[in-house]
Amino acid sequence: MTTHQAHFDLGQIVHHRRFHYRGVIYGVDPCFSLDDAWYETVASTRPPKDAPWYHVLVDGTDSTTYVAERNLEPCEDHQQINHPNLGDCFSHFDGDRYYTRDTRQ
């Protein structure tokens, strides 16, 4: 299986094209890494498995999602994300993006 380079980064605020929520990326998989049963049940549009998939903290909820790259776009709204696990994943926000705890900036 060929994989593609990710277009989004950890800490980047994104918008889901189909479900119209904002979130912040806290994990990146170079290709789909869950099981086939999840894909068959949840991924109704059948996005490619060999492209990047992202773990996203969903703004204004306590939910996380696993999203195919083709369903995301950069978010124009750079207001902070409201999620109870934000501090577990990130150390600070610079007004544009979040930085992981191991980032020295």
Backbone as ProteinMPNN parsed JSONL, in Angstrom:
{"seq_chain_A": "MTTHQAHFDLGQIVHHRRFHYRGVIYGVDPCFSLDDAWYETVASTRPPKDAPWYHVLVDGTDSTTYVAERNLEPCEDHQQINHPNLGDCFSHFDGDRYYTRDTRQ", "coords_chain_A": {"N_chain_A": [[0.838, -1.175, 0.0], [0.685, 2.13, -0.937], [1.586, 5.192, 0.637], [0.691, 8.603, 1.322], [2.043, 11.921, 1.758], [1.207, 13.783, 4.648], [-1.064, 16.528, 4.704], [-1.826, 18.172, 6.722], [-0.961, 19.323, 10.036], [0.091, 18.361, 13.392], [-1.624, 20.031, 15.94], [-2.822, 21.858, 14.288], [-5.662, 23.795, 13.426], [-8.64, 22.684, 12.089], [-11.336, 22.268, 9.679], [-14.182, 20.3, 9.218], [-15.255, 19.179, 6.179], [-17.672, 17.918, 5.473], [-19.283, 17.527, 7.794], [-19.106, 19.905, 9.081], [-17.771, 20.815, 11.469], [-15.408, 22.303, 13.753], [-12.044, 21.591, 14.732], [-9.051, 20.349, 16.37], [-6.035, 18.926, 15.316], [-4.644, 16.098, 16.795], [-3.274, 13.835, 16.329], [-1.693, 11.932, 13.741], [-2.01, 9.603, 11.194], [-0.22, 7.877, 8.724], [-1.646, 6.32, 6.969], [-4.857, 4.71, 6.847], [-5.623, 3.24, 9.98], [-7.348, 1.814, 11.601], [-9.68, -0.922, 12.212], [-11.183, -3.033, 9.64], [-13.923, -3.409, 10.062], [-14.717, -1.086, 11.437], [-14.24, 0.806, 9.422], [-16.065, -0.04, 7.419], [-18.469, 0.391, 8.749], [-18.448, 3.102, 9.678], [-17.106, 4.878, 7.866], [-18.684, 6.065, 5.586], [-18.476, 7.33, 3.064], [-16.398, 6.105, 1.903], [-13.533, 6.902, 1.94], [-10.102, 7.045, 0.743], [-7.918, 4.506, 1.933], [-5.197, 4.574, 1.814], [-4.249, 7.113, 2.103], [-3.44, 9.917, 4.292], [-4.868, 9.866, 7.626], [-6.563, 11.433, 10.348], [-6.525, 12.192, 13.842], [-8.796, 13.928, 15.718], [-9.635, 16.487, 18.006], [-12.774, 17.523, 18.812], [-14.229, 20.668, 18.627], [-16.001, 22.29, 21.251], [-17.127, 20.028, 22.359], [-16.802, 16.824, 24.056], [-15.805, 14.986, 22.409], [-13.852, 12.924, 20.176], [-12.594, 12.442, 16.865], [-11.931, 10.376, 14.006], [-10.567, 11.027, 11.033], [-10.555, 11.086, 7.503], [-8.148, 12.518, 5.31], [-9.203, 13.807, 2.997], [-11.601, 14.825, 3.853], [-11.111, 17.046, 5.346], [-10.259, 20.537, 5.793], [-8.209, 23.505, 5.927], [-8.944, 25.66, 8.664], [-10.534, 28.762, 8.751], [-11.274, 30.169, 10.976], [-9.609, 30.976, 13.77], [-10.017, 30.905, 16.483], [-9.619, 29.789, 19.863], [-9.864, 26.291, 20.6], [-12.41, 24.525, 22.309], [-12.18, 22.013, 24.377], [-12.176, 19.281, 26.634], [-9.847, 17.665, 26.779], [-7.759, 19.059, 25.744], [-5.523, 20.192, 27.115], [-4.151, 17.882, 27.759], [-2.95, 17.134, 25.443], [-1.675, 19.344, 24.315], [0.589, 22.093, 24.926], [0.517, 24.877, 24.631], [-1.083, 27.7, 22.954], [-0.696, 29.736, 20.17], [-2.279, 31.679, 19.054], [-2.717, 30.995, 16.518], [-2.162, 28.271, 16.114], [-1.858, 25.131, 17.931], [0.607, 23.823, 20.189], [2.398, 20.863, 20.756], [3.206, 19.134, 23.795], [5.859, 18.306, 23.726], [7.1, 20.031, 21.99], [9.487, 22.473, 21.499], [9.097, 25.569, 21.685]], "CA_chain_A": [[0.0, 0.0, 0.0], [1.424, 3.392, -1.013], [1.028, 6.236, 1.487], [0.921, 9.958, 0.857], [2.452, 12.839, 2.807], [0.106, 14.495, 5.296], [-1.189, 17.949, 4.393], [-2.137, 18.884, 7.959], [0.022, 19.087, 11.092], [-0.342, 18.35, 14.783], [-1.901, 21.363, 16.468], [-3.502, 22.702, 13.304], [-7.114, 23.867, 13.529], [-9.223, 22.26, 10.812], [-12.789, 22.266, 9.508], [-14.65, 19.097, 8.521], [-16.019, 19.605, 4.991], [-18.999, 17.298, 5.382], [-20.068, 17.68, 9.015], [-18.993, 21.327, 9.438], [-17.293, 21.131, 12.815], [-14.01, 22.692, 13.903], [-11.297, 20.766, 15.662], [-7.594, 20.457, 16.312], [-5.397, 17.631, 15.063], [-3.748, 15.65, 17.861], [-2.582, 12.638, 15.867], [-1.703, 11.731, 12.294], [-1.614, 8.28, 10.714], [0.097, 7.99, 7.299], [-2.724, 5.646, 6.252], [-5.903, 4.215, 7.745], [-5.045, 2.254, 10.897], [-8.348, 1.094, 12.388], [-10.026, -2.19, 11.57], [-12.101, -2.983, 8.498], [-15.306, -3.289, 10.542], [-14.941, 0.35, 11.683], [-14.289, 1.461, 8.109], [-17.323, -0.4, 6.764], [-19.588, 0.948, 9.507], [-18.384, 4.551, 9.909], [-16.591, 5.647, 6.723], [-19.715, 5.832, 4.572], [-18.087, 7.835, 1.742], [-15.282, 5.254, 1.482], [-12.304, 7.621, 1.6], [-8.979, 6.132, 0.523], [-7.192, 4.036, 3.108], [-3.756, 4.768, 1.654], [-3.939, 8.533, 2.322], [-3.422, 10.19, 5.732], [-6.056, 9.971, 8.478], [-6.24, 12.325, 11.457], [-7.242, 12.15, 15.111], [-9.206, 15.316, 15.906], [-10.444, 16.896, 19.152], [-13.872, 18.302, 18.248], [-14.515, 21.887, 19.38], [-17.282, 22.419, 21.924], [-17.616, 18.717, 22.791], [-15.747, 15.993, 24.634], [-15.627, 13.949, 21.395], [-12.735, 12.872, 19.243], [-12.964, 11.768, 15.626], [-10.873, 9.851, 13.137], [-11.048, 11.638, 9.795], [-9.735, 10.998, 6.295], [-7.642, 13.822, 4.879], [-10.043, 14.465, 2.001], [-12.746, 15.445, 4.512], [-10.676, 18.194, 6.131], [-9.685, 21.712, 5.146], [-7.747, 24.458, 6.936], [-10.04, 26.449, 9.219], [-10.288, 30.204, 8.747], [-11.536, 30.633, 12.339], [-8.489, 30.549, 14.602], [-10.317, 31.008, 17.908], [-9.21, 28.59, 20.582], [-10.747, 25.13, 20.652], [-12.909, 24.204, 23.634], [-12.249, 20.555, 24.521], [-11.604, 18.948, 27.938], [-8.549, 16.992, 26.691], [-6.801, 19.925, 25.053], [-4.303, 20.302, 27.918], [-3.437, 16.603, 27.759], [-2.261, 16.993, 24.161], [-0.948, 20.548, 23.9], [1.101, 22.941, 26.0], [0.1, 26.27, 24.466], [-1.723, 28.161, 21.725], [-0.057, 31.012, 19.813], [-3.224, 32.513, 18.324], [-2.866, 30.399, 15.188], [-2.126, 26.816, 16.231], [-1.465, 24.566, 19.22], [1.916, 23.176, 20.218], [2.425, 19.682, 21.605], [4.014, 19.267, 25.009], [7.278, 18.063, 23.439], [7.599, 21.051, 21.061], [10.262, 23.495, 22.206], [8.946, 26.86, 21.015]], "C_chain_A": [[0.89, 1.248, 0.0], [0.767, 4.403, -0.094], [1.453, 7.597, 0.955], [1.33, 10.842, 2.028], [1.243, 13.608, 3.343], [0.13, 15.975, 4.944], [-1.486, 18.796, 5.617], [-1.169, 18.447, 9.046], [-0.632, 18.974, 12.462], [-0.545, 19.791, 15.237], [-2.628, 22.285, 15.518], [-5.014, 22.642, 13.52], [-7.696, 23.603, 12.144], [-10.752, 22.346, 10.861], [-13.159, 21.0, 8.746], [-15.589, 19.535, 7.402], [-17.466, 19.1, 4.991], [-19.881, 17.593, 6.599], [-19.922, 19.062, 9.661], [-18.667, 21.601, 10.907], [-15.834, 21.56, 12.738], [-13.342, 21.721, 14.87], [-9.815, 21.017, 15.525], [-7.011, 19.057, 16.179], [-4.442, 17.29, 16.198], [-3.023, 14.358, 17.5], [-2.729, 12.488, 14.369], [-1.233, 10.309, 12.001], [-1.334, 8.402, 9.214], [-0.916, 7.288, 6.396], [-3.713, 5.132, 7.296], [-5.357, 3.122, 8.65], [-6.062, 1.563, 11.806], [-8.743, -0.181, 11.646], [-11.069, -2.015, 10.463], [-13.556, -2.84, 8.919], [-15.647, -1.827, 10.82], [-15.106, 1.074, 10.354], [-15.63, 1.196, 7.426], [-18.528, 0.242, 7.438], [-19.608, 2.473, 9.506], [-18.021, 5.352, 8.666], [-17.508, 5.48, 5.51], [-19.351, 6.328, 3.176], [-16.894, 7.076, 1.16], [-14.035, 6.041, 1.037], [-11.134, 6.649, 1.467], [-8.266, 5.765, 1.824], [-5.696, 4.34, 3.019], [-3.336, 6.234, 1.728], [-3.989, 8.787, 3.824], [-4.815, 10.274, 6.366], [-5.629, 10.698, 9.744], [-7.125, 12.077, 12.669], [-7.522, 13.607, 15.474], [-10.003, 15.462, 17.2], [-11.51, 17.837, 18.606], [-14.226, 19.464, 19.174], [-15.914, 21.858, 19.989], [-17.897, 21.123, 22.392], [-16.52, 18.024, 23.591], [-15.42, 14.837, 23.689], [-14.3, 14.071, 20.657], [-13.233, 12.164, 17.991], [-11.72, 11.273, 14.918], [-11.329, 10.187, 11.725], [-10.046, 11.455, 8.659], [-9.343, 12.403, 5.842], [-8.591, 14.54, 3.916], [-11.263, 15.156, 2.607], [-12.384, 16.677, 5.34], [-10.182, 19.318, 5.239], [-9.176, 22.631, 6.248], [-8.931, 25.312, 7.4], [-9.642, 27.918, 9.24], [-10.458, 30.796, 10.141], [-10.439, 30.09, 13.254], [-8.744, 30.793, 16.086], [-9.943, 29.697, 18.57], [-10.303, 27.524, 20.566], [-11.158, 24.905, 22.105], [-13.11, 22.691, 23.711], [-11.572, 20.174, 25.832], [-10.234, 18.27, 27.893], [-7.461, 17.827, 26.021], [-5.465, 20.004, 25.798], [-3.506, 19.015, 28.008], [-2.559, 16.463, 26.516], [-1.324, 18.156, 23.846], [-0.534, 21.389, 25.089], [0.647, 24.385, 25.868], [-0.444, 26.54, 23.069], [-1.12, 29.524, 21.408], [-0.978, 31.971, 19.055], [-3.497, 31.984, 16.924], [-2.982, 28.88, 15.263], [-1.702, 26.412, 17.634], [-0.109, 23.878, 19.087], [1.879, 22.019, 21.203], [3.38, 19.903, 22.762], [5.509, 19.082, 24.73], [7.874, 19.047, 22.44], [8.287, 22.136, 21.862], [10.177, 24.817, 21.46], [8.504, 27.908, 21.987]], "O_chain_A": [[1.758, 1.388, 0.862], [-0.46, 4.482, -0.033], [2.444, 7.72, 0.235], [0.995, 10.541, 3.174], [0.371, 14.026, 2.581], [1.19, 16.599, 4.89], [-1.403, 20.023, 5.552], [-0.621, 17.346, 8.997], [-1.757, 19.43, 12.669], [0.274, 20.663, 14.947], [-3.014, 23.388, 15.904], [-5.574, 21.573, 13.765], [-7.295, 24.22, 11.158], [-11.361, 22.476, 11.923], [-12.526, 20.665, 7.744], [-16.602, 20.187, 7.655], [-18.372, 19.805, 4.547], [-21.071, 17.873, 6.459], [-20.555, 19.342, 10.68], [-19.226, 22.516, 11.511], [-15.12, 21.23, 11.791], [-13.999, 21.112, 15.714], [-9.374, 21.794, 14.678], [-7.447, 18.123, 16.851], [-3.55, 18.07, 16.531], [-2.237, 13.848, 18.298], [-3.749, 12.863, 13.79], [-0.195, 9.869, 12.495], [-2.147, 8.983, 8.494], [-1.037, 7.611, 5.214], [-3.419, 5.127, 8.491], [-4.709, 2.187, 8.179], [-5.673, 0.802, 12.692], [-8.204, -0.48, 10.58], [-11.74, -0.986, 10.371], [-14.344, -2.216, 8.209], [-16.739, -1.371, 10.48], [-16.028, 1.874, 10.193], [-16.257, 2.122, 6.912], [-19.499, 0.597, 6.77], [-20.67, 3.076, 9.351], [-18.592, 6.419, 8.443], [-17.143, 4.829, 4.531], [-19.866, 5.799, 2.191], [-16.439, 7.374, 0.055], [-13.547, 5.875, -0.081], [-11.174, 5.551, 2.021], [-8.045, 6.61, 2.692], [-5.006, 4.36, 4.038], [-2.184, 6.56, 1.442], [-4.524, 7.963, 4.566], [-5.788, 10.689, 5.736], [-4.478, 10.598, 10.168], [-8.315, 11.79, 12.54], [-6.604, 14.424, 15.533], [-10.917, 14.683, 17.473], [-11.176, 18.852, 17.994], [-14.489, 19.264, 20.36], [-16.881, 21.46, 19.34], [-19.063, 21.099, 22.786], [-15.436, 18.577, 23.779], [-14.835, 13.834, 24.101], [-13.718, 15.149, 20.533], [-14.181, 11.38, 18.048], [-10.604, 11.706, 15.205], [-12.359, 9.691, 11.269], [-8.843, 11.647, 8.838], [-10.116, 13.351, 5.977], [-8.762, 15.755, 4.012], [-11.893, 15.985, 1.95], [-13.254, 17.283, 5.965], [-9.751, 19.103, 4.107], [-9.649, 22.556, 7.381], [-9.813, 25.641, 6.607], [-8.553, 28.273, 9.69], [-9.85, 31.819, 10.456], [-10.355, 28.883, 13.483], [-7.798, 30.881, 16.868], [-9.946, 28.639, 17.942], [-11.496, 27.825, 20.526], [-10.352, 25.075, 23.02], [-14.083, 22.156, 23.18], [-10.494, 20.688, 26.128], [-9.517, 18.301, 28.893], [-6.363, 17.333, 25.765], [-4.402, 19.894, 25.186], [-2.311, 19.046, 28.302], [-1.549, 15.759, 26.536], [-0.301, 17.974, 23.187], [-1.203, 21.406, 26.123], [0.413, 25.054, 26.874], [-0.292, 25.741, 22.145], [-1.041, 30.381, 22.287], [-0.515, 32.956, 18.481], [-4.394, 32.464, 16.23], [-3.796, 28.275, 14.565], [-1.245, 27.239, 18.423], [0.267, 23.415, 18.01], [1.401, 22.157, 22.329], [4.258, 20.764, 22.702], [6.338, 19.652, 25.438], [9.042, 18.914, 22.075], [7.711, 22.663, 22.814], [11.076, 25.156, 20.689], [8.323, 29.064, 21.608]]}, "name": "protein", "num_of_chains": 1, "seq": "MTTHQAHFDLGQIVHHRRFHYRGVIYGVDPCFSLDDAWYETVASTRPPKDAPWYHVLVDGTDSTTYVAERNLEPCEDHQQINHPNLGDCFSHFDGDRYYTRDTRQ"}
